[in-house]
Amino acid sequence: MAAKHHAEVAIIGGGIMGCAIAYYVSKAGFDCMLIEKGDIASGTSSRCDGNITIVDKDPGFDSKMSMVSQELTVDLAKELEIPFEYRPLGSILVCDNDQEMEAAIDWVKIQNEAGLKFNVLDRSDIKQESPFFADDIPGGLECETDSLINPYLFCYALIDKAKQYGLKLFTQREVTGLAKKDAFEISTSNGEFTAKKVINAAGVWAPFLGEMLDVDIPIKPRKGHIMVGARQEPVMMRNVMEFGYLMNKFERERIADEETQKHGVALVLEPTESQNFLLGSSREFVGYDGRVDINVIRTMARRAMRFYPKMDDFTMIRAYTGFRPWTEDHLPIVSEVEEIPGFYIAAGHEGDGISLATVTGKLIQQMISEEETIIPVDPLRFDRFQKVTSS
């Protein structure tokens, strides 16, 4: 029988969370390994967009957490050796109607009071952003500190640096068993592993690892569609969302037609560095069914045309889906599980995984180092759900 691999810290999951955790934990000097069932960034982190945004976060803890993540990403853009298409251009939200515009003005005021760099945009500002915008958009808002990255390259850049700090990487190893004895024992499809501490960074698959330890992790997959548009002509330089995206994300009422509401569709357009563009978005609970739904694609295209009617002849290259790890309060779980000392969860970021990866990685490193954390972690505790279910 082959010898077991051992490390002080084992991270399970090689998406953006696992990669960021691997970087910070390895850099802090821990003996660390990462176990991934496929390849690095082969799941949700390769089926998403690359926004590091505050513009779509609830004011308060949510937006502060994102701000810290943005600051850490600025540092990584200087330190990591593989470029990851970091573009600090800011981002904008556009409004569909006057009612949303009133809400956007209030949103800016609240965010400014929290010390964040938000500005109101009027009709003429929107026209200057892109010649493709519809003439009747009443305005919107911008967040100056938002940025874009390539998530796939970001994962590889983090892993490249983590390996220089001593990370041991094991891909093509699906975890089939997880038990806690003197140490954690991890069985995989290709080898046995042991570790003193385990970080569950498996995204929408995190509950399956939890089950192995009789831990109920309340994360559900929320499916999202994305289309890829051809670079016929630059549509715009920075990321744009519609204000209704916030309504979908936080499950609030919005003015929209039945199909748009049904599929949780809202405009998101992200220019890539190559000047292709990603077009979304949708949010649906359909289990783990990853098939592309042409009805959702049609609804997304129609929604995009509301804001970009002059894109009616643009070529769309392909469409794909990804699963976003959803929690009912829309905050991730970044926490040790008290009943199983040494078992940590870093999952449940829904569509904010790219935005919050760096702060999550840093928090996990600080938790296992028993240091003071960079932000308060009480809102991210795992047991907040246990309190809800027991009441």
Secondary structure, 3 states (H helix, E strand, C coil): CCCCEEEEEEEECCCHHHHHHHHHHHHCCCCEEEECCCCCCCCHHHCCCCEECCCCCCCCHHHHHHHHHHHHHHHHHHHCCCCCCCECCCEEEECCCHHHHHHHHHHHHHHHHCCCCEEEEEHHHHHHHCCCCCCCCCEEEEECCCEECCHHHHHHHHHHHHHHCCCEEECCCCEEEEEECCCEEEEECCEEEEEEEEEECCHHHHHHHHHHCCCCCCCEEEEEEEEEECCCCCCCCCEEEECHHHHHHCCCCCCCCHHHHHCCCCCEEEECCCCCEEEECCCECCCCCCCCCHHHHHHHHHHHHHHCHHHCCCCEEEEEEEEEEECCCCCCEEEECCCCCCEEEEECCHHHHHHHHHHHHHHHHHHHHCCCCCCCCHHHCCHHHHHHHHC
